[in-house]
Amino acid sequence: MTDQLNRILVVDDEERIRRLLKMYLEKEGYTIEEAEDGETALQKSLETDFDLILLDVMLPGIDGVEVCTRLRQSKATPVIMLTAKGEEINRVQGFEVGADDYVVKPFSPREVIYRVKAILRRSSATAFLSKESNSSNNIVFPHLLIEHDAHRVTAGGQEVGLTPKEYELLHYLAVSPDKVFSREELLKDVWNYEFFGDLRTVDTHVKRLREKLNKVSPESAMMITTVWGVGYKLEVPK
C-alpha cells in the first residue's frame, strides 16, 4: 500500500481528466489536490510541499511550461507533464524547463500510475544505495561531492540545485565511475521503465546537468563525458 503521506497535485483544465486521475490515484493510496488553471497550480505548488505534480501543458492563463519554469526557481518537486502534443519539440521543451517525465494524451491511467510510482520511488532517499553495504553514502571526487542521504551535490565548493531526475542521473553515473552506459541503459535504470525509444530524454538531462555544474565548476561538468555512438560516463580526473 502506498504511503498516505504522498500528496499529488493534479493540474488539468478538463474536469473529466482530473476526476479520472484522482480516482485512480486515490485507489493507490495517494492524497490528491486539484487545480484547473496555471495560476492556481503555481500558487498551490509553491505553498504546499507536494511529492509530485501531474501538470497539463495546455492551461488557461499561465501554461504548464511556464508553471514548471517558475516552480523550478524555488522548488525541485517532481513534475510529470500531461500533453496532447506528441511532437518532439514540445517534449524537449518540457524537459528543458525541468520536467521529470511526460505522458501524451490520450493516456492509459495505468501508465500514469506506473510512471508516478517510478518517480516517487526514485525520489526516495534510499533509491540507489539501498542495495549497497557502504556505511557512507557520500561520493567524493576532486571537484564534486555527492551526499546521498541529503540528496545534496556540491561542485567546486558550491551547492548545485538539481531537479530529482538530474540528481538521480548524476548519482547513477557516479556510483560506477568510468563505466560507459548506453542511453537505453540509463532510461531503463534511472527512469525505471522503458521510455518508448525517446532517447532524447537522456541527452536533454545530460545537457541541463552539465550546464548547472559548469556555472560553479567547469571541471566537474567536464567529468560527464559523451562516448560517441554509445552513451555517457562520469570520468574521474587522472
Backbone as numpy.savetxt, mean C-alpha at the origin, in Angstrom:
# Nx Ny Nz CAx CAy CAz Cx Cy Cz
-12.01 -15.45 12.69 -12.86 -14.26 12.69 -11.98 -13.02 12.69
-12.38 -12.02 11.94 -11.61 -10.79 11.83 -11.70 -9.97 13.11
-10.62 -9.32 13.47 -10.60 -8.44 14.62 -11.65 -7.34 14.45
-12.52 -7.20 15.49 -13.58 -6.20 15.41 -13.04 -4.78 15.36
-11.79 -4.60 15.76 -11.22 -3.27 15.78 -10.84 -2.77 14.39
-10.86 -3.65 13.39 -10.53 -3.23 12.04 -11.65 -2.35 11.49
-11.36 -1.07 11.32 -12.37 -0.11 10.86 -12.06 0.28 9.42
-13.08 0.21 8.58 -12.91 0.49 7.16 -13.88 1.59 6.73
-13.35 2.55 5.97 -14.19 3.61 5.40 -14.48 3.26 3.95
-15.77 3.15 3.61 -16.20 2.84 2.24 -16.68 4.14 1.60
-16.02 4.54 0.51 -16.34 5.82 -0.14 -16.80 5.57 -1.57
-18.06 5.87 -1.85 -18.60 5.73 -3.20 -19.87 6.57 -3.28
-20.09 7.22 -4.43 -21.28 8.06 -4.55 -22.53 7.24 -4.86
-22.38 5.95 -5.14 -23.52 5.08 -5.40 -23.88 4.31 -4.13
-25.08 4.59 -3.62 -25.52 3.93 -2.38 -25.57 2.41 -2.54
-25.93 1.95 -3.74 -26.01 0.50 -3.99 -24.66 -0.18 -3.75
-23.59 0.45 -4.21 -22.25 -0.13 -4.05 -21.82 -0.06 -2.59
-22.11 1.05 -1.93 -21.75 1.17 -0.50 -22.46 0.09 0.32
-23.73 -0.12 0.04 -24.49 -1.13 0.78 -23.95 -2.53 0.54
-23.61 -2.81 -0.71 -23.09 -4.13 -1.06 -21.77 -4.39 -0.32
-20.85 -3.42 -0.41 -19.55 -3.59 0.26 -19.72 -3.67 1.77
-20.59 -2.83 2.32 -20.83 -2.83 3.77 -21.34 -4.19 4.22
-22.27 -4.77 3.47 -22.84 -6.05 3.84 -21.77 -7.15 3.87
-20.96 -7.21 2.81 -19.94 -8.25 2.73 -18.83 -8.05 3.78
-18.43 -6.80 3.98 -17.36 -6.52 4.93 -17.81 -6.76 6.37
-19.05 -6.40 6.68 -19.55 -6.64 8.04 -19.67 -8.13 8.33
-19.97 -8.92 7.30 -20.00 -10.38 7.47 -18.65 -10.92 7.91
-17.58 -10.22 7.49 -16.22 -10.64 7.85 -15.78 -10.06 9.19
-16.65 -9.28 9.83 -16.34 -8.77 11.15 -15.77 -7.37 11.19
-15.70 -6.69 10.04 -15.15 -5.34 10.01 -16.21 -4.32 10.44
-15.76 -3.22 11.03 -16.62 -2.11 11.38 -16.56 -1.09 10.23
-17.72 -0.73 9.70 -17.77 0.06 8.46 -18.35 1.45 8.71
-17.69 2.45 8.14 -18.28 3.78 8.01 -18.35 4.12 6.53
-19.24 5.04 6.18 -19.47 5.37 4.77 -19.29 6.87 4.51
-18.97 7.15 3.24 -18.96 8.53 2.76 -19.36 8.49 1.28
-20.12 9.52 0.84 -20.62 9.51 -0.53 -19.99 10.58 -1.41
-19.10 11.40 -0.83 -18.40 12.40 -1.63 -17.00 12.61 -1.09
-16.17 13.29 -1.88 -14.77 13.45 -1.54 -14.53 14.28 -0.29
-15.28 15.36 -0.13 -15.11 16.23 1.04 -15.34 15.46 2.33
-16.45 14.72 2.38 -16.77 13.94 3.58 -15.73 12.86 3.82
-15.30 12.21 2.72 -14.30 11.15 2.83 -13.00 11.68 3.42
-12.56 12.83 2.92 -11.30 13.42 3.40 -11.41 13.82 4.87
-12.53 14.43 5.22 -12.72 14.86 6.61 -12.71 13.66 7.55
-13.46 12.61 7.20 -13.52 11.43 8.05 -12.17 10.73 8.14
-11.48 10.64 7.02 -10.20 9.91 7.00 -9.12 10.63 7.79
-9.22 11.95 7.88 -8.24 12.72 8.65 -8.59 12.72 10.14
-9.88 12.67 10.45 -10.31 12.73 11.86 -10.25 11.37 12.55
-10.37 10.29 11.77 -10.45 8.94 12.33 -9.31 8.08 11.78
-8.74 7.26 12.65 -7.67 6.35 12.21 -8.27 5.04 11.71
-8.64 5.03 10.43 -9.16 3.81 9.82 -8.01 2.84 9.54
-8.35 1.56 9.51 -7.34 0.55 9.15 -7.19 0.44 7.65
-8.22 0.86 6.91 -8.18 0.79 5.45 -9.31 1.64 4.88
-9.09 2.19 3.68 -10.12 2.98 3.00 -10.36 2.41 1.62
-11.62 2.11 1.31 -12.03 1.74 -0.05 -12.53 3.02 -0.70
-11.84 3.50 -1.73 -12.04 4.86 -2.23 -12.36 4.86 -3.73
-13.57 5.27 -4.07 -13.96 5.39 -5.47 -13.20 6.56 -6.11
-12.80 6.40 -7.35 -12.06 7.46 -8.04 -13.00 8.58 -8.47
-14.13 8.23 -9.08 -15.05 9.23 -9.60 -16.05 9.63 -8.52
-15.78 10.78 -7.88 -16.64 11.28 -6.81 -17.06 12.71 -7.11
-18.24 13.13 -6.63 -18.62 14.53 -6.79 -17.74 15.42 -5.93
-17.42 16.62 -6.42 -16.55 17.52 -5.68 -15.10 17.10 -5.85
-14.47 16.74 -4.75 -13.08 16.26 -4.81 -13.08 14.81 -5.25
-12.31 14.47 -6.28 -12.30 13.07 -6.73 -11.36 12.24 -5.84
-11.40 10.92 -6.06 -10.65 10.00 -5.22 -9.15 10.21 -5.27
-8.63 10.57 -6.43 -7.20 10.79 -6.57 -6.76 11.98 -5.70
-7.56 13.04 -5.71 -7.25 14.21 -4.89 -7.38 13.90 -3.40
-8.40 13.11 -3.05 -8.56 12.70 -1.64 -7.33 11.95 -1.17
-6.86 11.01 -1.99 -5.68 10.22 -1.63 -4.44 11.10 -1.54
-4.31 12.04 -2.48 -3.17 12.96 -2.47 -3.12 13.76 -1.17
-4.25 14.30 -0.76 -4.30 15.12 0.46 -4.11 14.25 1.70
-4.69 13.07 1.69 -4.55 12.16 2.83 -3.09 11.80 3.06
-2.37 11.56 1.97 -0.97 11.14 2.06 -0.05 12.23 2.62
-0.53 13.46 2.66 0.27 14.55 3.23 0.42 14.40 4.74
-0.48 13.63 5.36 -0.40 13.49 6.82 -0.62 12.07 7.33
-1.13 11.17 6.49 -1.41 9.81 6.97 -1.00 8.76 5.94
-0.70 7.55 6.47 -0.31 6.44 5.60 -1.35 5.32 5.61
-2.61 5.68 5.87 -3.69 4.69 5.89 -3.74 3.93 4.56
-3.78 2.58 4.59 -3.89 1.83 3.33 -5.14 2.22 2.55
-4.98 2.37 1.23 -6.09 2.79 0.36 -6.22 1.82 -0.81
-7.44 1.32 -1.03 -7.76 0.56 -2.23 -8.68 1.44 -3.08
-8.26 1.75 -4.29 -9.07 2.59 -5.18 -10.10 1.73 -5.91
-11.31 2.25 -6.02 -12.38 1.63 -6.81 -12.58 2.47 -8.05
-12.50 1.86 -9.22 -12.63 2.66 -10.43 -13.31 1.89 -11.55
-14.12 2.61 -12.31 -14.74 2.02 -13.50 -13.82 2.13 -14.70
-12.72 2.84 -14.51 -11.78 3.05 -15.60 -10.72 1.95 -15.59
-10.60 1.23 -16.67 -9.62 0.16 -16.72 -8.32 0.55 -17.38
-8.25 1.80 -17.89 -7.06 2.19 -18.62 -5.85 2.27 -17.70
-4.71 1.92 -18.23 -3.49 1.87 -17.44 -3.15 3.21 -16.81
-3.38 4.31 -17.53 -2.99 5.62 -17.04 -3.69 5.94 -15.72
-4.95 5.51 -15.56 -5.68 5.80 -14.34 -5.18 4.96 -13.17
-4.81 3.71 -13.45 -4.27 2.85 -12.40 -2.94 3.41 -11.92
-2.08 3.76 -12.87 -0.77 4.28 -12.51 -0.91 5.59 -11.73
-1.85 6.44 -12.15 -2.06 7.70 -11.45 -2.44 7.45 -9.99
-3.29 6.45 -9.78 -3.68 6.10 -8.41 -2.49 5.67 -7.57
-1.62 4.86 -8.15 -0.43 4.41 -7.42 0.52 5.57 -7.16
0.60 6.49 -8.10 1.54 7.61 -7.95 1.15 8.55 -6.82
-0.13 8.61 -6.48 -0.54 9.46 -5.36 -0.60 8.68 -4.06
-0.22 7.40 -4.09 -0.07 6.66 -2.85 -1.08 5.57 -2.57
-1.92 5.21 -3.55 -2.84 4.09 -3.35 -2.06 2.78 -3.25
-2.58 1.86 -2.47 -1.91 0.57 -2.27 -2.41 -0.48 -3.25
-3.60 -0.29 -3.79 -4.19 -1.29 -4.67 -5.36 -0.65 -5.39
-5.91 -1.35 -6.37 -7.11 -0.86 -7.03 -7.98 -2.05 -7.42
-9.27 -1.80 -7.53 -10.22 -2.80 -8.03 -11.05 -2.13 -9.10
-11.16 -2.77 -10.25 -11.90 -2.19 -11.38 -13.35 -2.68 -11.34
-14.28 -1.73 -11.48 -15.70 -2.06 -11.56 -16.05 -2.57 -12.96
-17.00 -3.49 -13.10 -17.70 -4.18 -12.01 -16.79 -5.22 -11.34
-16.91 -5.34 -10.03 -16.02 -6.24 -9.31 -16.82 -7.30 -8.56
-16.14 -8.36 -8.20 -16.71 -9.40 -7.35 -16.47 -9.00 -5.90
-17.51 -8.97 -5.07 -17.30 -8.64 -3.65 -16.27 -9.55 -2.99
-16.21 -10.80 -3.42 -15.23 -11.72 -2.84 -13.80 -11.30 -3.18
-13.62 -10.73 -4.38 -12.29 -10.24 -4.75 -11.91 -9.07 -3.86
-12.87 -8.18 -3.60 -12.59 -7.03 -2.74 -12.21 -7.51 -1.34
-12.96 -8.46 -0.80 -12.67 -9.01 0.53 -11.27 -9.60 0.56
-10.92 -10.32 -0.48 -9.60 -10.96 -0.55 -8.50 -9.92 -0.51
-8.67 -8.85 -1.26 -7.65 -7.80 -1.31 -7.59 -7.01 -0.01
-8.74 -6.77 0.59 -8.78 -6.10 1.89 -8.00 -6.91 2.92
-8.26 -8.20 2.97 -7.58 -9.07 3.94 -6.08 -9.10 3.67
-5.71 -9.13 2.38 -4.29 -9.19 2.03 -3.56 -7.94 2.52
-4.16 -6.77 2.29 -3.50 -5.53 2.70 -3.46 -5.39 4.21
-4.55 -5.74 4.90 -4.55 -5.64 6.36 -3.55 -6.61 6.97
-3.42 -7.78 6.37 -2.45 -8.75 6.86 -1.04 -8.23 6.67
-0.77 -7.63 5.52 0.57 -7.12 5.23 0.87 -5.85 6.01
-0.16 -5.15 6.47 0.07 -3.93 7.23 0.31 -4.21 8.71
0.10 -5.45 9.13 0.30 -5.79 10.54 1.78 -5.77 10.88
2.09 -5.52 12.11 3.48 -5.33 12.53 4.31 -6.60 12.43
3.66 -7.76 12.33 4.41 -9.02 12.31 4.48 -9.62 10.91
4.12 -8.84 9.89 3.93 -9.40 8.55 5.07 -10.27 8.05
6.27 -9.69 7.87 7.31 -10.44 7.20 8.22 -11.22 8.13
8.38 -10.74 9.36 9.35 -11.40 10.23 8.73 -12.38 11.20
7.44 -12.63 11.09 6.78 -13.51 12.03 7.32 -14.94 11.97
7.88 -15.31 10.81 8.39 -16.67 10.64 9.88 -16.77 10.96
10.48 -15.63 11.31 11.92 -15.64 11.56 12.21 -15.76 13.04
13.39 -16.25 13.36 13.76 -16.46 14.76 14.68 -15.36 15.28
14.94 -14.32 14.49 15.81 -13.24 14.93 15.24 -12.55 16.17
16.10 -12.27 17.13 15.64 -11.57 18.32 15.45 -10.08 18.03
16.19 -9.55 17.05 16.06 -8.16 16.67 15.43 -8.06 15.29
14.43 -7.19 15.17 13.76 -7.00 13.89 14.32 -5.82 13.12
15.42 -5.24 13.60 16.03 -4.11 12.89 16.95 -4.62 11.79
16.91 -3.92 10.65 17.81 -4.22 9.54 18.68 -2.98 9.35
19.99 -3.18 9.44 20.92 -2.04 9.43 21.87 -2.14 8.24
21.89 -1.09 7.43 22.85 -0.94 6.34 23.59 0.38 6.55
24.68 0.63 5.82 25.45 1.87 6.03 24.62 3.14 5.95
23.66 3.21 5.03 22.89 4.45 4.86 21.40 4.25 5.14
21.04 3.08 5.66 19.62 2.75 5.77 19.36 1.93 7.02
18.35 2.34 7.81 17.93 1.60 8.99 16.44 1.32 8.89
16.07 0.05 9.03 14.65 -0.36 9.01 14.33 -0.96 10.37
13.46 -0.27 11.12 13.02 -0.76 12.43 11.63 -1.37 12.24
11.61 -2.71 12.14 10.38 -3.36 11.70 9.25 -3.27 12.73
9.58 -3.41 14.02 8.53 -3.35 15.03 7.81 -2.00 15.00
8.56 -0.95 14.71 7.97 0.40 14.64 7.54 0.77 13.23
7.83 -0.09 12.25 7.56 0.23 10.84 8.16 1.59 10.50
9.42 1.79 10.92 10.08 3.06 10.71 11.33 2.87 9.85
11.50 3.78 8.88 12.67 3.74 7.99 13.44 5.05 8.15
14.75 4.92 8.39 15.62 6.09 8.50 16.71 5.97 7.45
16.86 7.00 6.63 17.89 7.01 5.58 18.73 8.26 5.74
20.05 8.08 5.75 20.93 9.23 5.93 20.66 9.99 7.20
20.19 9.28 8.24 19.90 9.91 9.52 18.55 10.58 9.63
17.75 10.57 8.54 16.43 11.21 8.56 15.34 10.17 8.35
14.24 10.32 9.08 13.12 9.40 8.93 12.41 9.65 7.60
12.01 8.56 6.94 11.36 8.64 5.64 9.91 8.20 5.78
8.98 9.03 5.33 7.56 8.70 5.41 7.13 7.84 4.22
6.85 6.58 4.47 6.45 5.66 3.41 5.02 5.19 3.62
4.33 4.89 2.52 3.03 4.25 2.63 3.24 2.80 3.06
2.19 2.12 3.56 2.36 0.73 3.98 2.96 -0.15 2.88
2.50 0.02 1.66 3.00 -0.85 0.59 4.44 -0.52 0.22
4.80 0.76 0.24 6.20 1.13 -0.02 7.11 0.54 1.04
6.66 0.61 2.29 7.45 0.04 3.38 7.62 -1.47 3.20
6.52 -2.14 2.91 6.57 -3.59 2.77 7.50 -4.03 1.63
7.46 -3.29 0.54 8.33 -3.60 -0.59 9.80 -3.43 -0.20
10.11 -2.31 0.45 11.49 -2.08 0.88 11.95 -3.14 1.87
11.11 -3.45 2.83 11.48 -4.44 3.84 11.69 -5.81 3.22
10.82 -6.17 2.29 10.94 -7.48 1.63 12.27 -7.60 0.90
12.65 -6.55 0.18 13.95 -6.57 -0.52 15.11 -6.61 0.48
14.95 -5.88 1.59 16.04 -5.76 2.55 16.28 -7.04 3.35
15.24 -7.85 3.51 15.40 -9.10 4.24 16.35 -10.04 3.51
16.40 -9.93 2.18 17.29 -10.78 1.36 18.17 -9.89 0.48
19.13 -9.18 1.09 19.96 -8.26 0.31 20.74 -8.98 -0.78
20.89 -8.30 -1.92 21.63 -8.79 -3.09 20.92 -9.93 -3.82
19.73 -10.32 -3.36 18.96 -11.33 -4.09 18.04 -10.64 -5.09
18.03 -11.12 -6.32 17.20 -10.53 -7.36 15.81 -11.16 -7.33
14.78 -10.31 -7.30 13.39 -10.77 -7.33 12.73 -10.31 -8.62
12.03 -11.21 -9.28 11.29 -10.83 -10.48 10.07 -10.02 -10.07
9.51 -9.27 -11.01 8.29 -8.52 -10.72 7.17 -9.45 -10.30
7.10 -10.62 -10.95 6.05 -11.58 -10.61 6.19 -12.05 -9.16
7.43 -12.31 -8.73 7.66 -12.73 -7.34 7.25 -11.65 -6.36
7.60 -10.40 -6.69 7.27 -9.30 -5.79 5.76 -9.10 -5.70
5.07 -9.22 -6.82 3.61 -9.10 -6.80 2.98 -10.18 -5.93
3.47 -11.38 -6.08 2.91 -12.51 -5.34 3.20 -12.41 -3.85
4.44 -12.05 -3.50 4.85 -12.09 -2.10 4.55 -10.81 -1.33
4.72 -9.65 -1.97 4.47 -8.39 -1.27 2.98 -8.06 -1.28
2.33 -8.26 -2.45 0.90 -7.97 -2.53 0.06 -9.16 -2.09
0.71 -10.31 -1.97 0.07 -11.51 -1.42 -0.99 -12.13 -2.32
-0.99 -11.79 -3.59 -1.87 -12.46 -4.54 -1.41 -12.15 -5.95
-1.89 -12.90 -6.89 -1.58 -12.62 -8.28 -2.27 -11.32 -8.68
-1.57 -10.46 -9.37 -2.09 -9.13 -9.69 -2.54 -9.05 -11.14
-2.98 -10.19 -11.67 -3.52 -10.24 -13.02 -2.58 -9.62 -14.04
-1.27 -9.83 -13.84 -0.29 -9.44 -14.85 0.05 -7.97 -14.91
-0.44 -7.17 -13.95 -0.17 -5.73 -14.01 1.17 -5.44 -13.35
2.25 -5.69 -14.07 3.59 -5.57 -13.51 4.00 -4.12 -13.29
3.28 -3.17 -13.89 3.60 -1.76 -13.69 3.42 -1.36 -12.22
2.63 -2.12 -11.49 2.44 -1.86 -10.07 3.78 -1.82 -9.34
4.61 -2.83 -9.60 5.91 -2.91 -8.95 6.78 -1.74 -9.39
6.82 -1.48 -10.69 7.66 -0.40 -11.20 7.29 0.95 -10.57
6.00 1.22 -10.46 5.54 2.49 -9.91 5.94 2.62 -8.44
5.78 1.54 -7.67 6.15 1.59 -6.26 7.65 1.74 -6.07
8.44 1.06 -6.91 9.90 1.20 -6.83 10.29 2.65 -7.13
9.66 3.24 -8.14 9.96 4.63 -8.50 9.67 5.57 -7.34
8.50 5.42 -6.71 8.12 6.27 -5.59 9.06 6.07 -4.41
9.43 4.82 -4.16 10.32 4.50 -3.06 11.69 5.14 -3.26
12.22 5.02 -4.46 13.52 5.64 -4.76 13.46 7.17 -4.59
12.37 7.76 -5.09 12.25 9.22 -5.00 12.25 9.70 -3.56
11.53 8.99 -2.69 11.45 9.38 -1.29 12.80 9.21 -0.59
13.47 8.10 -0.87 14.78 7.87 -0.26 15.79 8.89 -0.77
15.72 9.20 -2.07 16.69 10.11 -2.68 16.63 11.51 -2.09
15.47 11.93 -1.60 15.33 13.27 -1.03 16.20 13.44 0.21
16.42 12.34 0.95 17.20 12.46 2.19 18.54 11.73 2.10
18.64 10.74 1.21 19.88 9.97 1.12 20.00 9.32 -0.26
20.65 10.00 -1.22 20.85 9.41 -2.54 21.55 8.05 -2.47
22.41 7.86 -1.46 23.12 6.58 -1.32 22.15 5.44 -1.06
21.15 5.68 -0.23 20.17 4.63 0.06 19.28 4.36 -1.15
18.93 5.41 -1.89 18.10 5.22 -3.09 18.81 4.37 -4.13
20.14 4.55 -4.24 20.91 3.79 -5.22 21.02 2.31 -4.87
20.70 1.96 -3.62 20.76 0.55 -3.22 19.67 -0.28 -3.91
18.56 0.36 -4.26 17.48 -0.36 -4.96 17.83 -0.40 -6.44
18.29 -1.55 -6.86 18.88 -1.70 -8.19 17.95 -2.43 -9.14
17.87 -1.92 -10.37 17.12 -2.60 -11.42 18.02 -3.61 -12.12
17.57 -4.82 -12.20 18.28 -5.86 -12.96 17.49 -6.05 -14.24
17.98 -5.46 -15.32 17.21 -5.39 -16.56 16.81 -6.77 -17.06
15.52 -6.88 -17.41 14.99 -8.13 -17.93 14.62 -9.13 -16.85
14.92 -8.78 -15.59 14.62 -9.72 -14.49 13.71 -9.06 -13.45
14.25 -8.07 -12.74 13.46 -7.45 -11.69 14.29 -6.48 -10.87
14.22 -6.61 -9.54 14.87 -5.66 -8.65 15.58 -6.38 -7.51
16.57 -5.69 -6.93 17.23 -6.18 -5.72 17.68 -4.99 -4.89
17.93 -5.25 -3.60 18.53 -4.24 -2.75 20.00 -4.61 -2.62
20.84 -3.77 -3.19 22.26 -4.06 -3.29 23.02 -3.38 -2.14
23.77 -4.18 -1.39 24.51 -3.64 -0.25 25.83 -3.07 -0.76
26.14 -1.81 -0.38 27.41 -1.21 -0.80 28.60 -2.05 -0.33
29.56 -2.24 -1.21 30.75 -3.04 -0.86 31.76 -2.18 -0.13
